[in-house]
Amino acid sequence: MIKNIVVALKGFAMGAANVIPGVSGGTIALLTGIFNELIEALNAIMSVSTWKLLIKGQFKEFWETIHGTFLLWLAIGVIISVFSLAKLMEYVLAHHPVQTWAFFFGLIVVSAVFMLSDIKGWKGKEVAWLVLGIALGAFICLLSPTETTSDMWFIAVCGAIAICTMILPGISGSFILVLLGKYEYIMKAVSDLNIPVLLVFAIGCVIGIVAFSKFLHWLIGKYEKQTLLVLIGFTIGALVKVWPWADKVACEAANVLNGQPVEALHIGGAVLWALIGAGLVLALELLTRKKDA
């Protein structure tokens, strides 16, 4: 039971990371020593031979193959974390948008710096892949509308895309939801227990895991450096979406503007919270490197 509770606590930390844009649940899994078991469990679930055990009625073997106890307690921790933090995220985004997005901005910038520092053997082609990712991220963010459709098909697509990045170290699934314009919408759905939206989002997550995760792991395995460079570049380019004063509507709703230029307001608070976000990633990175050493 103690071992299971520890797994649940690690799941709680993963859930907290996946709620915050800029921090990856995969990073927390790597830091807490459960990343390999998580990947093994997901691969087992997606294996045809595993499901043959269930069809044959070999329930014990099936449960052991998919690391069922581990996944169950991990899921309990993640679910408790997401539902407990959703209301907090909804509140701070509504009442303190500048400081909140500054916190996320600091998280993402420092995360990108550390990910780039892990890339070895820089040459012209590596720079080209990074520039391609930056251009792609900025292009998509600048052209994408501030508001996206809330149709159920799009919610499912958001779930399918976000879940694939949530299990990768360094890549934040919540940040993908920010880019898709559905971060606040999903957080509100979690906070309000909007079952239809959450159910469709969960279905999208299942579809994403089944359809894309093996391809994603193949891509990382065969073209790891190129893939990571494009993803990191994409994250850097997409920072235009997380600029603390980018959402003027949210700032006005929170009575931030008061007739003054929005960029001139809350600069001190924005800098402070950006530094706090940066410090959080720095602490996580130092812990990770200490563990590896």
C-alpha positions as CSV (number, residue, x, y, z in Angstrom):
1,M,0.0,0.0,0.0
2,I,2.8,2.4,0.8
3,K,4.4,1.7,-2.6
4,N,1.0,2.4,-4.3
5,I,0.6,5.7,-2.3
6,V,4.0,6.8,-3.5
7,V,3.0,6.1,-7.1
8,A,-0.1,8.1,-6.5
9,L,1.9,11.0,-5.2
10,K,4.1,10.9,-8.3
11,G,0.9,10.9,-10.4
12,F,-0.2,13.9,-8.4
13,A,3.0,15.7,-9.4
14,M,2.6,14.7,-13.0
15,G,-1.0,15.9,-13.0
16,A,0.1,19.3,-11.6
17,A,2.8,19.6,-14.3
18,N,0.3,18.8,-17.0
19,V,-2.0,21.5,-15.8
20,I,0.7,24.2,-16.0
21,P,1.8,25.2,-19.6
22,G,5.6,24.9,-19.8
23,V,6.1,22.0,-17.4
24,S,5.9,18.5,-18.9
25,G,4.4,15.6,-17.1
26,G,7.0,13.5,-18.9
27,T,9.7,15.5,-17.1
28,I,8.2,14.7,-13.7
29,A,7.9,11.1,-14.7
30,L,11.6,11.0,-15.6
31,L,12.6,12.9,-12.4
32,T,10.6,10.5,-10.2
33,G,11.9,7.4,-11.8
34,I,8.6,6.1,-13.4
35,F,9.1,7.2,-17.0
36,N,10.4,3.8,-18.3
37,E,7.6,1.9,-16.5
38,L,5.0,4.3,-17.9
39,I,6.3,3.8,-21.5
40,E,6.3,0.1,-21.0
41,A,2.8,0.1,-19.7
42,L,1.5,2.2,-22.6
43,N,3.3,0.1,-25.2
44,A,1.8,-3.1,-23.6
45,I,-1.7,-1.6,-23.7
46,M,-1.3,-0.9,-27.4
47,S,0.0,-4.4,-28.2
48,V,-2.4,-6.9,-29.8
49,S,-0.9,-9.8,-27.9
50,T,-1.8,-8.1,-24.6
51,W,-5.5,-7.9,-25.5
52,K,-5.4,-11.5,-26.6
53,L,-4.7,-12.4,-23.0
54,L,-7.9,-10.6,-22.0
55,I,-10.0,-12.3,-24.7
56,K,-8.7,-15.7,-23.5
57,G,-9.8,-14.8,-20.0
58,Q,-6.3,-14.6,-18.6
59,F,-7.1,-11.5,-16.5
60,K,-4.3,-11.8,-14.0
61,E,-1.7,-12.1,-16.8
62,F,-3.3,-9.2,-18.7
63,W,-3.3,-7.0,-15.5
64,E,0.4,-7.8,-14.9
65,T,1.4,-7.2,-18.5
66,I,-0.1,-3.7,-18.6
67,H,1.3,-2.8,-15.2
68,G,-2.3,-2.4,-14.1
69,T,-1.7,-1.6,-10.4
70,F,0.9,1.0,-11.3
71,L,-1.3,2.6,-13.9
72,L,-4.4,2.6,-11.5
73,W,-2.6,4.4,-8.7
74,L,-0.8,6.7,-11.1
75,A,-4.2,7.7,-12.6
76,I,-5.7,8.3,-9.2
77,G,-2.9,10.7,-8.4
78,V,-3.2,12.5,-11.8
79,I,-7.0,12.8,-11.6
80,I,-6.9,14.2,-8.0
81,S,-4.2,16.7,-9.0
82,V,-6.0,17.9,-12.2
83,F,-9.3,18.4,-10.6
84,S,-7.9,20.1,-7.5
85,L,-5.8,22.6,-9.5
86,A,-8.3,23.4,-12.2
87,K,-10.2,25.9,-10.1
88,L,-7.0,27.6,-9.1
89,M,-5.9,28.0,-12.7
90,E,-9.4,29.3,-13.7
91,Y,-9.2,31.9,-10.9
92,V,-5.7,33.2,-11.5
93,L,-6.3,33.5,-15.3
94,A,-9.5,35.5,-14.7
95,H,-8.2,37.8,-11.9
96,H,-4.4,37.9,-12.5
97,P,-3.8,37.2,-16.2
98,V,-0.6,39.2,-16.6
99,Q,1.2,37.6,-13.7
100,T,-0.1,34.1,-14.6
101,W,1.0,34.3,-18.2
102,A,4.3,35.8,-17.1
103,F,4.8,32.8,-14.8
104,F,4.1,30.5,-17.8
105,F,6.4,32.6,-20.0
106,G,9.3,32.1,-17.6
107,L,8.7,28.4,-17.4
108,I,8.7,28.0,-21.1
109,V,11.7,30.1,-21.9
110,V,14.0,28.4,-19.3
111,S,12.6,24.9,-20.4
112,A,13.6,25.7,-24.0
113,V,17.1,26.9,-22.9
114,F,17.7,23.6,-21.0
115,M,16.4,21.5,-23.8
116,L,18.7,23.3,-26.3
117,S,21.6,22.8,-23.9
118,D,21.1,19.0,-24.1
119,I,21.5,19.0,-27.9
120,K,25.1,18.0,-28.8
121,G,27.0,18.4,-32.1
122,W,25.6,21.7,-33.4
123,K,26.1,22.2,-37.1
124,G,24.4,24.2,-39.8
125,K,21.6,21.7,-40.3
126,E,20.8,21.6,-36.6
127,V,20.4,25.4,-36.6
128,A,18.2,25.1,-39.7
129,W,15.9,22.6,-38.0
130,L,15.6,24.9,-35.0
131,V,14.9,27.9,-37.2
132,L,12.2,25.9,-39.0
133,G,10.5,25.1,-35.7
134,I,10.6,28.7,-34.6
135,A,9.2,30.0,-37.8
136,L,6.5,27.3,-37.8
137,G,5.5,28.1,-34.2
138,A,5.4,31.8,-34.8
139,F,3.5,31.4,-38.1
140,I,0.8,29.2,-36.6
141,C,0.3,31.5,-33.5
142,L,0.2,34.7,-35.5
143,L,-2.3,33.3,-38.0
144,S,-4.4,31.3,-35.6
145,P,-7.5,33.0,-34.2
146,T,-7.7,33.9,-30.5
147,E,-10.9,32.0,-30.2
148,T,-11.3,28.5,-31.7
149,T,-14.4,26.5,-32.1
150,S,-15.8,24.6,-29.2
151,D,-17.4,22.0,-31.3
152,M,-17.0,18.5,-29.9
153,W,-14.9,17.3,-32.8
154,F,-12.3,20.0,-32.1
155,I,-12.3,19.1,-28.4
156,A,-11.5,15.5,-29.4
157,V,-8.7,16.7,-31.7
158,C,-7.2,18.8,-28.8
159,G,-7.2,15.8,-26.6
160,A,-5.6,13.6,-29.2
161,I,-2.8,16.1,-29.9
162,A,-2.2,17.2,-26.2
163,I,-1.9,13.7,-24.8
164,C,1.0,12.8,-27.1
165,T,3.0,15.7,-25.8
166,M,2.1,15.2,-22.2
167,I,4.1,12.0,-21.9
168,L,7.3,13.5,-23.6
169,P,9.9,15.0,-21.3
170,G,10.3,18.7,-22.0
171,I,7.1,19.1,-24.1
172,S,4.1,20.5,-22.3
173,G,0.6,19.2,-23.3
174,S,-1.0,22.2,-21.6
175,F,1.0,24.5,-23.8
176,I,-0.4,22.7,-26.8
177,L,-3.9,23.5,-25.5
178,V,-2.9,27.1,-25.2
179,L,-1.8,27.2,-28.8
180,L,-5.1,25.6,-29.8
181,G,-7.0,28.2,-27.8
182,K,-8.6,25.7,-25.5
183,Y,-6.5,25.8,-22.3
184,E,-8.9,28.0,-20.3
185,Y,-11.9,26.2,-21.8
186,I,-10.7,22.7,-20.7
187,M,-9.7,24.0,-17.3
188,K,-13.2,25.5,-16.8
189,A,-14.7,22.2,-18.0
190,V,-12.6,20.3,-15.3
191,S,-13.5,22.9,-12.7
192,D,-17.3,22.8,-13.5
193,L,-17.3,19.0,-14.0
194,N,-18.6,19.4,-17.5
195,I,-19.0,15.7,-18.2
196,P,-19.8,15.9,-22.0
197,V,-16.7,18.0,-22.7
198,L,-14.5,15.9,-20.4
199,L,-15.7,12.7,-21.9
200,V,-15.1,13.9,-25.5
201,F,-11.7,15.2,-24.5
202,A,-10.9,11.8,-22.9
203,I,-12.0,10.0,-26.0
204,G,-9.6,12.2,-28.0
205,C,-6.8,11.3,-25.6
206,V,-7.4,7.6,-26.1
207,I,-7.5,8.0,-29.9
208,G,-4.3,10.1,-29.7
209,I,-2.4,7.5,-27.7
210,V,-3.5,4.7,-30.0
211,A,-3.0,6.5,-33.3
212,F,0.0,8.6,-32.7
213,S,2.2,7.5,-29.8
214,K,3.9,4.6,-31.6
215,F,4.6,6.8,-34.6
216,L,5.9,9.5,-32.2
217,H,8.2,7.1,-30.5
218,W,9.4,5.8,-33.8
219,L,10.1,9.4,-35.0
220,I,12.0,10.2,-31.8
221,G,13.9,6.9,-32.1
222,K,14.9,7.4,-35.8
223,Y,15.2,11.2,-36.0
224,E,15.6,12.2,-32.4
225,K,17.7,15.3,-32.8
226,Q,15.8,16.7,-35.8
227,T,12.4,16.0,-34.1
228,L,13.5,17.6,-30.8
229,L,15.0,20.7,-32.5
230,V,11.8,21.3,-34.4
231,L,9.7,20.8,-31.3
232,I,11.9,23.1,-29.2
233,G,11.9,25.7,-32.0
234,F,8.1,25.4,-32.2
235,T,7.9,26.1,-28.5
236,I,10.1,29.2,-28.8
237,G,8.2,30.6,-31.8
238,A,4.9,30.0,-30.1
239,L,5.9,32.3,-27.1
240,V,4.1,35.1,-28.9
241,K,0.9,33.3,-27.7
242,V,2.0,33.4,-24.1
243,W,3.2,37.0,-23.9
244,P,1.7,38.3,-20.6
245,W,-0.1,41.2,-22.2
246,A,-1.2,39.5,-25.4
247,D,-4.8,38.8,-24.3
248,K,-6.1,42.4,-24.0
249,V,-9.6,41.2,-23.5
250,A,-8.6,39.1,-20.4
251,C,-6.7,42.1,-19.1
252,E,-9.6,44.4,-19.5
253,A,-12.0,41.9,-17.9
254,A,-9.6,41.7,-14.9
255,N,-9.6,45.6,-14.7
256,V,-5.9,45.7,-15.5
257,L,-6.0,48.4,-18.1
258,N,-7.7,51.3,-16.4
259,G,-7.2,53.4,-19.4
260,Q,-3.5,53.0,-19.6
261,P,-1.4,51.1,-22.2
262,V,-1.5,47.5,-21.2
263,E,2.2,46.9,-21.7
264,A,3.0,49.5,-19.0
265,L,1.0,47.8,-16.3
266,H,2.1,45.1,-13.8
267,I,5.6,45.0,-15.2
268,G,7.1,44.4,-11.7
269,G,4.7,41.6,-10.9
270,A,5.2,40.1,-14.4
271,V,9.0,40.1,-14.0
272,L,8.7,38.6,-10.5
273,W,6.4,35.7,-11.6
274,A,8.5,35.1,-14.7
275,L,11.5,34.7,-12.5
276,I,9.5,32.4,-10.1
277,G,8.5,30.2,-13.2
278,A,12.1,30.2,-14.4
279,G,13.3,29.2,-10.9
280,L,10.9,26.3,-10.7
281,V,12.2,24.8,-14.0
282,L,15.8,25.4,-12.8
283,A,15.1,23.5,-9.6
284,L,13.5,20.6,-11.5
285,E,16.4,20.5,-13.9
286,L,19.0,20.5,-11.2
287,L,17.1,17.7,-9.4
288,T,17.0,15.7,-12.7
289,R,20.7,16.1,-13.3
290,K,21.5,15.2,-9.7
291,K,19.5,12.1,-10.1
292,D,21.2,11.2,-13.4
293,A,24.6,11.7,-11.8
